Amino acid sequence: MVVRQYQQELEYLEKISSYCWRIKKGFQPNMRVEGVFYVNQTLEKLMLDELRNACRPGMVGGFLPGVKQIANVAALPGIVGKSVGLPDVHSGYGFAIGNMAAFDVNDPESIVSPGGVGFDINCGVRLLRTNLYESDVLPVKEQLAQSLFDHIPVGVGSKGIIPMNARDLEEALEMGMDWSLREGYIWAEDKEHCEEYGRMLNADPAKVSMRAKKRGLPQVIFFSKKSFYCPFLFHGIKVYIYELDEIYDKWAACKMGIEEKGQICVMIHSGSRGFGHQVATDALVQMEKAMKRDNIETNDRQLACARISSVEGQDYLKSMAAAANFAWVNRSSMTFLSRQAFAKQFNMAPDDLDMHVIYDVSHNIAKVEEHLVDGKPKTLLVHRKGSTRAFPPHHPLIPVDYQLTGQPVLIGGTMGTCSYVLTGTEQGMFETFGSTCHGAGRALSRAKSRRNIDYTDVLQKLEYMGISIRVASPKLVMEEAPESYKNVTDVVNTCHAAGISKKCIKLRPIAVIKG
Amino acid sequence: MSKRILSALNYPQAESLNLNDEATFRRIIAWLEINIIKQAPNVIANNLKNITARDWDEIYNRYKDSLGCPPVGSKLEELQWILGYAAQIETNDNRSLYLKHAVENMKSKNVPDVVAENPLDKLNFRSNEFVDGVNELAKILNTVPHPDPLITLRAVRKVIVKRMAPDCVEHAEKYIVKGTPFPFEEHALGFDLKDPVLNRAAKIMRMIYIQDLRELQTRANELIVAVQNITANPKTDTKLGKVGY
């Protein structure tokens, strides 16, 4: 790889608008398309500092800055359009987190890469509304937080209270949210407000290794008599109670059933955890072999991939779909448990509390979609890693209730900061294949957070802000401290100003349950 | 999925089959034709039964084409299609049995089904009398008449069905759509026809389409709920819950 000075590197970057930079070909070897990333002034500084640090002497061969990773993705076979970095981009395994890239399904060279999906497959966010207001919840906030914490066992080694055996797991992997519906854990209306209707149809549990299934069973919501060890916990479960802080787009909010400031919402953030991690790990091993066989070359060993049409590529897509279904069942079960906790606390049926799902988005997933490329319709495999789908109004794949407003995009903040709901736009469809940011995006690594932040400080600060908190371990408080993340408001404002999605509402946390 | 359909069709030991095994595949196809589909001439059915024959594949290909199986890539997907076809035949054969248990019928089992002769069949739709009558009706109902009286009649029928049925008149509040009005005129259409009148018309079409879609989704939801009434049994066991190790 070429080693260049920071100033020389900058020659390959061009600011094309106040919120958008272009990465020219040649920034990394073999780039087939250009790269692009969206930042405002603050985020721009973070992004360029990261690059400058990596350019210091002696840093060669160390970790890759996000902007280099975006360029490496632009060198993958079959990529179309451009490799896009969203405002919350930060370096990850192979692909940066906050990177989206689309590959032409009809190009035999095109690849699928587990690094482009991430390890926590279909990690995502679901937002429930209620008809409660701040005044109803404040007096019982602590009890409610405790009740949610008791209902939704969080953290490593925890066991759920929904009984599930191996056969149930097989069915859930195949059916996704349809399993939860069949068993009666969720409402019929939940399905329509969910990306892909909560079920990837190409899921094939037979393609998932026994090891992944074993790691799936005991997790979080599930219980099994034999206890399996689950060592990985990448993106733990988070349940937030929010109050509505600000409305930017009255009509869109109204379509989501959100009317007034102070209205209470519940956000559930989780993925496929150890299960998805095993699926990705298994696929990476297979793909390294496939790369040798098919002579696929990449700039980074972490960008292991296989042709979409190859056996390895298809097997990965089928097992990834099964992991995605697993994640939806996970979020559905937590929806069920949250509704129960609220119902118990307020002594009312969840129906009467109007606890409907506003929407459910996926952050880490690869999906086959139709897009216009240079004015021509094309079938693409769109990788979104730490990036949310954001389809515009009237798109056939979004629920009927949001046909006029565009798809709701749920952006989870950190423990102490706000969260946002955005909507998809035409411009986003055109510029970023209908994708936008997914959250705050890490500024400090988990390890660095643990070294630099004292958890008692964080807890005190949260208490001062009036946020109740229940966590499975103090380590998590440090890792997830607001200081570890980029400012979510910067991220969201960049997306709004760049036009790739539109601000709709802002939510302020009043209670956090984390595992 | 395939195994579930097979077991629903009472195929012996459906659960433990290996569908990738060629011999099993052949046996299933032959079994389906002889026991359920029953459409091939005897010669072909007998040839299918002979699963060790060398030209089995050729006969199978002809057979599946004769059923109208679309080209789908793999044999397993073909099997899936043929199974779907067989399940359809099986369901149709036992239609009356299933209908008895259909959700709608469980509610209104006791209502006798009377098919009356339709007096409209004998009308002359082109006579002036008919045209005038329909236009008069449209005027009363505030409906804009179309040059073709039959289209006007359809519009009139819609208004009557939606708003004039006895239940609608008695419980009007149930049928008047509630909700917050949405300023659709301010919202982007997604494309531009370069003509304000056309754009407005397109917007109205979109609204009607969205309404239809909503109705369809609601009916899908009702169906899911009806099925849930039979299948759902959510269980929780708080004794199982455990936080941490």
Interface residues (C-beta under 8 A of the other chain):
Chain A: F149 D150 H151 P153 V154 G155 V156 G157 S158 K159 G160 I161 I162 P163 E174 L181 R182 E183 G184 Y185 A188 E189 K191 E192 F223 W251 C254 K255 F336 L337 Q340 P392 P393 H394 P399 V400 D401 Q403 L404 E426 A472 S473
Chain B: M1 T180 F182 P183 F184 H187 A188 L189 G190 R206 I210 L213 R214 Q217 A220 N221 E222 I224 V225 V227 Q228 T231 A232 N233 P234 K235 T236 D237 T238 L240 G241 K242 V243 G244 Y245
